[in-house]
Amino acid sequence: MSEPAVPLPSHRAIENLIARYAELVDDGDFAGLGALLADAVFVGSGAPVRGAAAIEAMFRETLLVYADGTPRTQHVTSNVAVEVDEPAGTAVARSYVTVLQALPELPLQAVAAGRYHDRFARGEDGRWRFVERRVRITLAGDVSRHLRR
């Protein structure tokens, strides 16, 4: 008989959500991003976007995808700081992001860097979820093979 799953500490569960976002972007899984951010508002360079379908569409319309189904990127999230209010069931996080990209005609390089400011809430099921992701890109390199616009 297997042991029952032990719930993750809140900080770790939130760090896992932050990491999952990077994995989904790099895998080109825009439906997965929509599901991950379904209860959130996404604030980037354009108008705020909310809801799974709208967030999925925004990523599809913004990022270039290659024959392997991915944007050929690696999102490196660092300097993660999480603050949890356990009684309220809320949390905030700040982190840095560096986006690396490589293609046959593009050597590995950082194409963008910036910061994420996130808000989270714990649902009635006890699971944490994004309620807001704010992306602020502060440094941009050659994004001509990363962004559609």
C-alpha positions as CSV (number, residue, x, y, z in Angstrom):
1,M,0.0,0.0,0.0
2,S,1.4,3.4,-1.0
3,E,1.7,6.3,1.3
4,P,-0.8,9.1,0.9
5,A,0.5,12.1,-0.9
6,V,1.9,14.7,1.4
7,P,0.8,18.2,0.5
8,L,3.6,20.5,-0.6
9,P,4.5,23.5,1.6
10,S,2.9,26.6,0.1
11,H,6.2,28.1,-1.0
12,R,7.2,25.0,-2.9
13,A,3.8,24.6,-4.5
14,I,4.0,28.2,-5.8
15,E,7.6,27.8,-7.0
16,N,6.3,24.7,-8.9
17,L,3.6,26.9,-10.6
18,I,6.3,29.4,-11.6
19,A,8.5,26.6,-13.0
20,R,5.5,25.0,-14.8
21,Y,4.8,28.2,-16.7
22,A,8.4,28.2,-18.1
23,E,8.1,24.5,-19.1
24,L,4.8,25.1,-20.9
25,V,6.1,28.1,-22.8
26,D,9.3,26.3,-23.9
27,D,7.3,23.2,-24.9
28,G,4.9,25.4,-27.0
29,D,2.0,24.0,-25.0
30,F,-0.2,27.1,-25.3
31,A,-3.4,25.2,-24.3
32,G,-1.5,24.1,-21.2
33,L,-0.6,27.8,-20.5
34,G,-4.3,28.7,-20.9
35,A,-5.2,26.0,-18.4
36,L,-2.5,27.0,-15.9
37,L,-3.6,30.7,-16.1
38,A,-7.3,30.0,-16.4
39,D,-8.2,31.9,-13.2
40,A,-5.6,34.7,-13.8
41,V,-5.2,37.9,-15.6
42,F,-2.0,38.1,-17.7
43,V,-0.5,41.5,-18.0
44,G,2.3,41.9,-20.6
45,S,3.1,44.4,-23.2
46,G,-0.5,44.5,-24.5
47,A,-3.9,44.8,-23.0
48,P,-4.5,42.5,-20.0
49,V,-5.8,39.1,-21.0
50,R,-8.0,36.9,-18.9
51,G,-9.4,33.4,-19.3
52,A,-8.0,30.1,-20.6
53,A,-9.0,30.5,-24.2
54,A,-7.9,34.2,-24.5
55,I,-4.6,33.5,-22.9
56,E,-4.0,30.5,-25.2
57,A,-4.8,32.6,-28.2
58,M,-2.6,35.4,-27.0
59,F,0.4,33.1,-26.8
60,R,-0.4,31.5,-30.2
61,E,-0.6,35.0,-31.8
62,T,2.6,36.3,-30.2
63,L,5.2,33.5,-30.3
64,L,6.8,32.0,-33.3
65,V,6.8,28.2,-33.2
66,Y,9.1,26.0,-35.2
67,A,8.9,22.5,-36.9
68,D,9.5,20.8,-33.5
69,G,6.4,22.5,-32.1
70,T,8.3,24.7,-29.8
71,P,9.6,28.3,-29.8
72,R,13.1,27.0,-29.4
73,T,13.5,28.8,-26.1
74,Q,14.5,28.2,-22.5
75,H,13.0,30.4,-19.9
76,V,15.3,30.7,-16.9
77,T,13.5,31.9,-13.8
78,S,15.7,33.1,-11.0
79,N,15.8,35.3,-7.9
80,V,12.4,33.8,-6.9
81,A,11.0,35.5,-3.7
82,V,7.6,34.1,-2.4
83,E,5.6,35.7,0.4
84,V,2.7,33.6,1.6
85,D,-0.2,34.7,3.8
86,E,-1.4,31.3,5.0
87,P,-4.5,32.5,6.9
88,A,-5.7,34.5,3.9
89,G,-4.8,31.8,1.4
90,T,-3.0,34.3,-0.8
91,A,0.6,34.8,-1.9
92,V,2.8,37.1,-4.0
93,A,6.0,36.3,-5.8
94,R,8.7,38.2,-7.6
95,S,11.3,36.7,-9.9
96,Y,13.6,37.4,-12.8
97,V,13.3,35.8,-16.2
98,T,15.9,35.3,-18.9
99,V,14.8,33.9,-22.2
100,L,17.4,32.0,-24.1
101,Q,17.0,31.0,-27.8
102,A,19.0,29.0,-30.3
103,L,18.2,28.0,-33.9
104,P,20.5,26.5,-36.6
105,E,21.1,30.1,-38.0
106,L,21.0,31.7,-34.5
107,P,23.6,30.9,-31.9
108,L,22.5,30.4,-28.3
109,Q,21.8,33.8,-26.9
110,A,19.6,35.7,-24.4
111,V,16.8,37.4,-26.4
112,A,15.0,38.9,-23.5
113,A,15.2,39.5,-19.7
114,G,12.9,41.0,-17.2
115,R,10.8,40.4,-14.2
116,Y,7.6,38.5,-13.2
117,H,5.3,39.9,-10.5
118,D,2.7,37.2,-9.6
119,R,-0.3,36.9,-7.3
120,F,-1.7,33.5,-6.2
121,A,-4.7,32.2,-4.3
122,R,-5.4,28.9,-2.6
123,G,-8.6,27.3,-3.9
124,E,-11.3,25.5,-1.9
125,D,-9.5,22.3,-2.9
126,G,-6.3,23.5,-1.1
127,R,-4.4,23.9,-4.4
128,W,-2.6,27.1,-5.3
129,R,-3.3,28.9,-8.6
130,F,-2.2,32.0,-10.4
131,V,-4.6,34.9,-10.1
132,E,-2.2,37.4,-11.8
133,R,1.0,37.3,-13.8
134,R,2.6,40.7,-14.7
135,V,5.5,40.4,-17.1
136,R,7.9,43.4,-17.5
137,I,10.7,42.9,-20.1
138,T,13.5,45.3,-19.2
139,L,16.1,44.1,-21.7
140,A,15.5,42.9,-25.2
141,G,17.9,41.4,-27.7
142,D,17.1,40.0,-31.1
143,V,13.5,38.8,-30.8
144,S,12.9,38.7,-34.5
145,R,12.9,34.8,-34.4
146,H,10.9,34.7,-31.2
147,L,8.0,37.2,-31.5
148,R,5.5,37.5,-34.4
149,R,5.2,41.2,-33.9
